[in-house]
Amino acid sequence: MFTTGFQNTTEQRRIEDGGVKAIVPDGAQKGGMLADWKLAYRISEACAAIGVKRSKLYELIKAGRLAIRKADGCTLILKSELERYLDNLPLGAAA
């Protein structure tokens, strides 16, 4: 059984993302940022979250800059792994 940790249903809503249904906190946003409630991302979700194309993400994986996990044939990238990658990017020069 899947439990959400919420006291009542007014604090949660259902979404469907890529054929996967999930119960998420009310007000949670989809895409463009790392969600507080998500622990792992599929390839397409990771691309949207960190703003890179799919081919670039696969390059990062092949180069060993991003680690992946496999679950039931699905490729996942942990939220902590995406955060580590972003934190280690070089700082840009001031304009």
C-alpha positions, 0 to 999 in steps of 0.5 A, spaced: 500 500 500 502 506 498 502 512 503 503 519 502 504 521 509 498 527 509 493 527 514 487 528 509 486 529 501 485 536 501 493 536 502 494 532 496 492 531 489 493 526 483 498 527 477 499 523 471 506 524 468 509 519 463 504 514 464 506 514 472 500 516 477 503 519 483 500 522 489 503 529 490 503 535 495 498 540 493 502 546 490 507 541 487 510 544 480 511 539 474 518 540 470 523 545 470 526 544 477 527 539 482 521 537 486 522 537 493 517 531 493 521 526 488 527 522 490 528 520 483 527 522 476 526 518 469 530 520 463 525 525 460 524 528 467 531 529 469 532 533 462 526 537 464 529 538 471 536 540 469 535 544 462 539 539 458 537 535 452 536 528 452 542 527 448 546 531 453 544 527 459 546 520 455 553 524 454 553 525 462 551 518 464 556 515 459 562 520 461 561 518 468 558 525 471 551 522 472 550 515 476 544 512 474 539 506 477 535 501 474 528 499 477 524 494 473 527 496 467 526 503 468 532 508 468 532 513 474 537 518 476 536 520 484 535 527 486 541 527 490 545 525 483 542 531 479 543 536 485 551 534 486 552 535 478 549 542 478 553 544 484 559 541 481 558 546 475 563 551 474 561 558 476 559 563 470 563 570 470 559 576 471 557 580 465 
